[in-house]
């Protein structure tokens, strides 16, 4: 649907949707006989219902007259007969035309009515007796979950009216009493609290918000006062509840039928704590109309009324919060639990040290005293930048626009940091009720760490060497070895090159990517601190043809806006470019001036007059003292401005704009740089970042575990941005070493890193793994590292399989890739009897067939075959009569060789080989 | 006259209003019952029970607190559950495998019943996630072939606002449907790899 005309796009979309809906919905109309008989039944039922209501003859006459007008409207609306209209006519025509024709008019009408009632009786009987409905907590929850909005109205503990809203689609839970408003954004994990009459709205992190189940949210809404105990942390969920007993019965109340569903809930872990709820359900929809809470340990009975509006509140201001309120971060407020004497944060309050925090509402009621958020949580609001009054006001009104707090260096050892990561993740899993999978076995770890650190699978000799080592400490030793290898440096260079250089740009004219990767490799090889690598990149100078780090600039055509976009994504985790043409649609931190203010740092670089493609290769790129940017189609120059920071009022006297930017970017005080780097490394190892997407870190994308992100960033800073150590810490953690397999497909585990994500191999990893597994004649260095950057066939292969950066968990499995794997030159060579190094080596006569099969498994899957696999493969290798065919010693074309080649082919094309698990 | 206005008239005993409302709602109820059950007889039972329930609930029905069409869909779902949704699904797949697409005579052969079922579920899930109004206009327009004017009359809105609503509905449906399809792809990849075997010492 590639078109620039939005109306055409919409038309195309409409046609697609019509087709989809036709596929899904049965569009064959119901039988006219069915429609007619059903209508008769319904009319009779309606007639009875009207009579029960006391007869309305006069109003019916009125209705008949108005009905005539409606009938006309029906005809206009529906044109050709619709089921309803045709059924009316059919009824008048009558079913038994012969008998009816012979009867006088009165008898005709009576007979058709008798026939209709008989049919109706049959329909009713079938309908009633064919299936008896049942009611349960589950069916009620299912009905609630299908409602776009659920609203409850109840009386609170102190007699005020309390209204709750829950929307599953928008993932919000709202509680409004006469005194307070609590708005939980479950998707963002943010709680906003406001006390009516105050001028402050407090925001804090909502612990476990993202993992809160729909059932928990609905339970809060149904019986909030009942299920939450006074000692429950206001930040926390009401605790895990389970159904202990339930029963239902029909109730006739004033001529109306209801269902009464009684449910006893108990708290997980303390089953003696029980709550009894009685729901009044609509018998047809199973939706509760009200809920009565009984037996709540002396807290009395309460009744909640429930309604189901089609829509609900969209923002706090619709519920009585003035737009002039100041939004504050809970962490900025002193912790009431640990204060001795803490001055009030507002000028009007008086300090009060003797505070016992019970609930937020109590706290907010005390003048001058403020509650704290969770002490260890990352604050959601940022301190305003003080030197720009207008910006202060704007940032107070717009909490997203304040930068995150500086990273606090964490001076611990590598082993302590590893342990700390595991502790924090374990706390997260426990809180969210996630059971992590078991740790991975040695074979699984071996393959995974080789692929993640060196970009290839281990050789058979490397597998055997690892397994034969003394188990104690062998994983640690292996990691040290791999980090020191050249393979690790070249692999990281490829990874970094993918997100630094833009895709789809012909870089051959600038010397290609080889020397750029070489430059990166050299730095990773010597473990240059990461901040220095980035500084060198940002300040790169040289001739266009020199490649190396200058390729970063030439690939982006030296354009300030392109450099701004790429550097902010790569090093700050920000997508500023969305504000290039207009204020950012989704991230209201970024105005157009912010983007161009950042781009202004790249304005003073020498650049050609014409197109970059035609520029002389000897053009030298360096800083100049001329060049500015303006907003598109405007004349006013935009001064350089740091993202979420100050504006550079004057040109620096002794340095360049790029120098200033590089200094700011890589300082330990920059809260974005360290976090973005940690997040990228984490994403590389786990398949997804702590924040996703890795280049769009904003409040709408909260971190899975902010404490891990913050502490790892602090550690990274304290080590002087030691990238190798960062890898070491993460790879040696138990979190990284969780298995990727589980018997129940619970996606929340892998989202929270309680189970390793499966990652598809990158194109580079795939090629190198095939080459290593099959012993292709590829050059290697003395430590076994591959010579990657000069391999032409490798480059051609990579081009076919390249996935977009940042999407390594998306399997690139289109037809071309599949065909390449199945029949391409690489595979043919790798599995051919004459060309495959591994198959030729397996011809040696001292191997048994079992050993040959095991070797193929070790080479490709880095593990031995299990019993079933071994048996199956062995049977395949042997001929049907039980003897191997051919002479393995003298006839390379013998049957065994071919079959081993088949096995090798199958293993290379298996999902297990092409996935990093 | 909008559906809600018709309902209020029905509550006052206007049978003609009922017939118009019935004519309007029957396609929706029939369609959703078909989506949940494959067998025609089962579908007819579900539709009958749903409308019976509707008629019995009419006196107490408060359109201010409960969405009419959402309520009807919910009842259809419950009736389908009572009828045994799984059995109907098996019959649907079996019928599809026998090259008879259930409930739609003369339609094209289903070459991959599982893939069709997956698409079906994706469409239904995407529809479920749409805001109520967007869902209604989308179904009325694309499944019932109602005109913008008819839809506007039912909703009590101008034709222009219905067109805008349709535009947003299509866009949102497309986005949700693509998300559902992407989830299916990830699920397929994640479940393709066999669980790791126990290591053996050499």
Interface residues (C-beta under 8 A of the other chain):
Chain A: X10 X13 X14 X16 X17 X18 X20 X21 X22 X23 X24 X25 X26 X27 X28 X29 X30 X31 X34 X35 X38 X39 X41 X42 X43 X45 X46 X47 X49 X50 X53 X56 X59 X60 X63 X64 X66 X67 X68 X70 X71 X73 X74 X77 X78 X82 X83 X84 X85 X88 X123 X124 X126 X127 X130 X131 X132 X133 X134 X139 X142 X143 X146 X147 X148 X169 X256 X257 X282 X283 X284 X285 X286 X287 X307 X308 X309 X310 X311 X440 X441 X442 X443 X444 X464 X467 X468 X739 X740 X741 X742 X743 X745 X758 X760 X809 X810 X811 X863 X864 X866 X911 X912 X915 X917
Chain B: X1 X6 X9 X10 X12 X13 X14 X15 X16 X17 X18 X19 X20 X22 X23 X24 X26 X27 X30 X31 X32 X34 X35 X43 X44 X45 X47 X48 X49 X50 X51 X52 X53 X54 X55 X56 X57 X58 X59 X60 X65 X66 X67 X70 X71 X73 X74 X75 X77 X78 X79 X81 X82 X83 X84 X102 X103 X104 X105 X116 X119 X120 X123 X124 X128 X129 X131 X132 X133 X138 X139 X141 X142 X143 X150 X153 X166 X167 X170 X171 X173 X174 X177 X185 X186 X187 X189 X190 X191 X192 X193 X194 X195 X196 X197 X198 X199 X200 X201 X202
